């Protein structure tokens, strides 16, 4: 992927308790304005996250892998 050089925000999900991660991610993406991006950093493959975000936010967010670990995965989430 040739993602943006500058992200609107960065969220390192590894820093949060597992029970806090999903709500924090959804809240962070929902706070973006259309066209803004969030670089999500995780310590494990986010296999179910795209489906969860689609369920919570519909088609208002796109998903583009930036780096696939291990040990770190990075995903660009863009608000549509």
C-alpha positions as CSV (number, residue, x, y, z in Angstrom):
1,X,0.0,0.0,0.0
2,X,1.1,3.5,-0.7
3,X,-0.6,5.1,2.2
4,X,-0.5,8.7,3.3
5,X,2.7,10.0,4.7
6,X,0.7,11.9,7.3
7,X,-2.1,10.3,9.4
8,X,-4.7,12.4,11.1
9,X,-4.3,10.2,14.3
10,X,-2.4,7.2,15.5
11,X,-3.9,4.7,17.9
12,X,-1.7,2.0,19.5
13,X,-4.2,-0.6,20.7
14,X,-1.4,-2.5,22.4
15,X,-1.5,0.1,25.2
16,X,-5.1,-0.6,26.2
17,X,-6.6,-3.4,28.3
18,X,-8.3,-6.0,26.0
19,X,-11.7,-5.0,27.2
20,X,-11.1,-1.3,26.2
21,X,-9.6,-1.9,22.8
22,X,-12.7,-2.3,20.6
23,X,-14.6,0.6,22.1
24,X,-11.5,2.8,21.8
25,X,-11.0,1.9,18.2
26,X,-14.6,2.5,17.2
27,X,-14.7,5.8,19.1
28,X,-11.5,6.9,17.5
29,X,-12.7,6.1,14.0
30,X,-16.1,7.6,14.6
31,X,-14.4,10.9,15.7
32,X,-12.7,11.2,12.3
33,X,-14.1,13.6,9.7
34,X,-14.5,12.3,6.2
35,X,-11.2,12.0,4.5
36,X,-9.2,11.8,7.7
37,X,-7.1,8.7,8.5
38,X,-6.2,6.7,11.6
39,X,-3.1,4.5,11.8
40,X,-4.1,1.6,14.0
41,X,-1.2,-0.4,15.6
42,X,-1.9,-3.8,17.0
43,X,0.2,-6.6,18.5
44,X,-1.9,-9.3,16.9
45,X,-3.5,-9.9,13.5
46,X,-6.8,-8.0,13.5
47,X,-8.7,-10.7,11.7
48,X,-12.2,-9.9,13.0
49,X,-11.8,-6.2,13.3
50,X,-12.8,-5.3,9.7
51,X,-16.2,-7.1,10.2
52,X,-16.7,-5.5,13.6
53,X,-16.1,-2.0,12.2
54,X,-18.4,-2.6,9.3
55,X,-21.1,-3.7,11.8
56,X,-20.6,-0.6,13.9
57,X,-19.9,2.0,11.3
58,X,-21.2,0.6,8.1
59,X,-19.4,1.7,4.9
60,X,-18.1,4.9,6.6
61,X,-14.6,3.5,7.0
62,X,-12.1,1.8,4.6
63,X,-9.4,-0.7,5.7
64,X,-5.9,-0.8,4.2
65,X,-3.1,-2.9,5.7
66,X,0.1,-1.0,6.0
67,X,2.3,-3.6,7.7
68,X,1.6,-7.2,8.6
69,X,3.6,-8.6,11.6
70,X,4.5,-10.3,13.6
71,X,5.2,-8.7,16.0
72,X,3.3,-5.6,14.9
73,X,0.4,-5.0,12.5
74,X,-0.5,-1.6,11.2
75,X,-3.7,-0.6,9.4
76,X,-4.8,2.6,7.8
77,X,-8.5,3.3,8.6
78,X,-9.9,6.1,6.4
79,X,-13.2,7.8,7.2
80,X,-15.4,8.1,4.1
